[in-house]
């Protein structure tokens, strides 16, 4: 297993829009320092603990599933 992700692996996609300002702000806030593994764990925990999941009001459209949508909703709380 290669410990370093490739640029293709880290590239933005339709759902993981890593270049969006809200996503970048979320990452800066929650993955400040440490090894790549520590930062990944911190981000996983931040997503789990910060982004509200409501099974009765889930938006399964592409727009509703984007990382930036979750990051923006986190800011609104």
Buried (B, 14 or more C-beta within 10 A) or exposed (E): EEEEEEEEEEEEEEEBBEEBEBBBBBBEBBBEEEEEEEBEEBBEEBBEEBBEEEEEEEEEEEEEBBBBBBBBBBEEE
